[in-house]
Structure formats: structure tokens, C-alpha cells
Amino acid sequence: MTLNQALLLILRHLGSGGLSDRYIANSESGDMEIQDQEIKLSSGYFAGQWVAVTGSFLNDGVYKIASVRPDVDCPDAFWYQLQNGTNSDDAVTNEEFFGMIYKLRLTAGFMELAQDFIKYHNDPANAATTAIHESESVAGSDNWSVTRATGKDGKPLTWFDVNIGRLPPKQPYNVVIL
């Protein structure tokens, strides 16, 4: 799991499926173009900033702006390189679309939470399930058992359940579908 994917999952969880406006600094909508890993937008974005792209058929998600360069054909526009993950399988696809881009406002604590989520998700002990294991025992190849920590409702606890005290409260209103 990449940081981009973790941020998207956590933001969706906190926004009850959408993107909570608590994390949006600003937004811009209109005809957009992604070409060679870059998106063409107005000024006001900077390298290192996190953004969410919506309305795209191929590239909806959360990205970090890696670099900025002016558009030689349009003095009011800039090309922003979108960084998505760490390998070529995570490449951004060329596309023209009508959509929105949101400047995200993510704190250091929020980013730390996302890193913890990645560590949990990438741990081989959690590969088969998103539930927290309480205990596991193996008494031969035919006798394996696992006990999962459960909540009051009897359902296995997830990473979100265990870390609820570290998460800001969900916002059921003022969300943008992402």
C-alpha cells in the first residue's frame, strides 16, 4: 500500500465515504488535462502539497505535487507533476476530463496516522484479513486456529476501530464524493 492509497482510505473513512471539507484548503473545477504525469491548473499550488483529483475516469485519487513548471502557451497556467506511489504501476494516465482538484490540508499527525496504517496493512500477519488478531496457534498443519479481537457487536476489530481515539470525528455532512 502506498501513502497515496492510505490517505485516500482514511479521508474516505472520516468523510463517511466522501472527502470531509475539514481537509480541503481550496478547490478548482473545470476542464482539466493530465499529460505525461502532469496536470494543467491555475497558479497557487506548490511542490510538496497534497491534492485530491475527482471527476476523472482514470486518475481519481490523492497525489503529492512533485514539481511545478509554467505553461509556455498560457501565462496563467502551470503544469504540476503528480506523484502517485513509488513504481511505474502507479503511473498517472493521460486524460482530458471535467473535474475538480482539491488542495488538501493534512497535518503532521494525520500523515503519521497514515504511515501507521501502511505499516499495519503491509504487515504479513494482517495479509489475510483487515481484522486485528488477538492470538494465533498452530498445532500441526491440520490444526490451525486464530482468535480475533472483537467489538461489542461481536464483529472483528479493524485498524480503524483500534485507532478510533487517534482519528478526528467523522463528518456526516459537507462531504465531497471521492
N, C-alpha and C positions, 0 to 999 in steps of 0.2 A: 504494500500500500504506500502510495506517495503522500507527501504533505498536502498536495492539492486535493487528493481524494479524501483525506481525513478532514480537512477544513470544510469541504462540501458536505460530508456526512454530519458533522457536528452542527454546522449552520442550519442544515435542514431539520435536524432534530430539535434545535432550540426554537426554530420558527414554525414548528408543527407542520413540517413538510415544505415550507417556503423559506425565504430568506428574511429574517427579522430585521426591521428597519433600524434596530438598535446598532447594527453593524454597518450601516450604509452611511458614508460621509456625503455622497453626492451621486447623481446618476445622469446618464445621457442616452437619448434614444434617437433612432433614425436608421437610414440606410448605412450599413456597415460592410466593410470588406476585410477579409483576412487573406493575406498573401505571404507565402514564404515565412511562416511563423510570426508574422506581424499583423497588427490590427491598426487601421487608419482611424484616428479620432481627433477631436479638437485638442487644444493645449490644456494643461492643468494636471496631467498625470506625470509621475516621475519613476525612475528606476528604483526597484525595491518595493514598490507599492503593490498591494494585493487588489485584484479586481474580480468581479463575477460577470460572466457573459451569459445573457439569456436571449431567447428568440432565434437562436441558431439551430439548424438541423444537425450539424456535425460537431460543434465546438462548445456547447453549453458547459459551463463549469467555472471553477475558481482557478485563477492564474496569478503568477507573480510577474510584474513587468521587469524584464531583464535589461532592456536598453531603450533609448529614445533617439529618434533622428527626425529632422524636419522633412516634410514633403516638398520636393523641389517644384512641383506643379501647383501647389496650393499653399500659400503662405500662412493660412490659418489652421492648417492640419499638420499632424505629426504621425509617424509610424512608431508603434510601440511593440517591441518584441515580447511575445507571450512565452513564459517558461512554464512548461507542464511536465512535471515528473523529471526523471533522470535518464530515460533511454528513448531510442527512436520510436518505440511502440507508442509512446505518449505524445507523438508529434501532433501539432495543431494542423487541421486540414484547411486548404484553400477554400474560400467560400464567400459569397455575397449574400447578405440577408438583411431583413429589417428586424432590429432587436434593440436590446438595452445593455449598457455596461454600467456596473455599479462600482464606485470607489469604496473599498471596504475599510473599516476602522477596526483593526484587530490589535488587541493589547498583547503585551509580552506574556501575561498569564494565560491568555487564550491560546497563544502559539505553543506554550509549554503543555497545555492540556492536549493539543493536537499531537504533539510529539509523544506523549504518554499513550494516546490512543493508537498511534502507529506501532509503538513497542508492543502493546498488548495484542494488536491484530496480527503482527508478524511473528509472534511467539509460536513455535511449533505446537506447544501444548494446547493452544487455542484454535488450531487449524480446523478441527472438525466441527467446532461449534462456536457460537458467539457467547455462550454461557460461561460463567465462572465455575471452575472445578473446585470442589471442596476437598475431595480425596479421590484417589485412584489406586486400584490394586490389581496385580496380575499374579495369578496362581497357576501358571501354565498357559499354553496357547489357547486352550478352550475355555478358560475360566477368567474372564476379564470383567471388572466392574468399575463403575465410576459413580461418584456421588456429586451432584451439583448443588451448589448453594441456591436456595430458593427464597423468594419473597413471600409476603403474607398471602398472596394469591396462589402460591404453590408453583408458580412458573419459575424456570431458571433465571437467575440474575444475569443481566447483561453488563457490559462495561459502563453503559450509561447509568444503570441502576446503582452500581457500586460507587460511581463518581458523582452522584447527584449533588452532593454538598459542594463540589468544586464548580458546578455548572451554574451559569446565571439562570433565572427562572425562564420557562418557556413563555413566548408571547403569542397568544392565540389570535391577536388582531394585528393589523398593519404589517402583513407579510407579503412578500413578493414571491410568486411561484417560481422555483428554480429547478 
